[in-house]
Amino acid sequence: MAELIHLTLNGIKERLKSINSIQIQREQGFTLPITFDLNVPASEKDIVELESSLNITLPIDYKRFLEEHDGAHIFKNIYGGGFQFYSVNEIQTLKKPTYLKSNWIVIGYSETMYLIIDNSRVREGNPNYLLLLDGIFPEDIIDLKSNFEIWFDRYIVAQGSYFWNWYNVDASNYYKKEK
């Protein structure tokens, strides 16, 4: 585990080697240029201090991400958008909503969604620790049934589309949303 995050990040860097922008295609043929802002690595000391100060255990794959990039903004486009991953300092100082469980660690956001590590699952050894709050109420939580590196790899392959919602749409309801 944790090798996938390295491979995925290297793939992004390879694609961005000569240019800072990539043209992508999203649902329904929509194309747009996007950029990636990858922060400098977090130090091991900073990661240890984060775990200590919040009394948490970060999963190995997410630690590897922080060791390569202390936060990032990926799939950023002319409309804003994209996904913002917090730095170690931002995670430590974030004032998360009071209705979130104390063992939930908010690690990033996109529009109105928050990406969350369920620290209880990490400590239990459950590899499917990643959650997404898609709204403002606790019942808006989505169990992504994934760890960080698998989710991140799929998000990159899906070119920034919310792939976790795709299974909710099939041929019987796809065209109804266009009206």
Stockholm file with secondary structure:
# STOCKHOLM 1.0

chainA/1-179         MAELIHLTLNGIKERLKSINSIQIQREQGFTLPITFDLNVPASEKDIVELESSLNITLPIDYKRFLEEHDGAHIFKNIYGGGFQFYSVNEIQTLKKPTYLKSNWIVIGYSETMYLIIDNSRVREGNPNYLLLLDGIFPEDIIDLKSNFEIWFDRYIVAQGSYFWNWYNVDASNYYKKEK
#=GR chainA/1-179 SS CCHHHHHHHHHHHHHTSSCSEEEEECGGGCEEEEEEEECCCCCHHHHHHHHHHHTCCCCHHHHHHHHHCSCEEEEEBTTBCSEEECCHHHHHHCCCCTTSCTTEEEEEEETTEEEEEEHHHHHHTCSCCEEEEESSSGGGEEECCSCHHHHHHHHHHTTTCCGGGGGGCCTTTTGGGGC
#=GC SS_cons         CCHHHHHHHHHHHHHTSSCSEEEEECGGGCEEEEEEEECCCCCHHHHHHHHHHHTCCCCHHHHHHHHHCSCEEEEEBTTBCSEEECCHHHHHHCCCCTTSCTTEEEEEEETTEEEEEEHHHHHHTCSCCEEEEESSSGGGEEECCSCHHHHHHHHHHTTTCCGGGGGGCCTTTTGGGGC
//
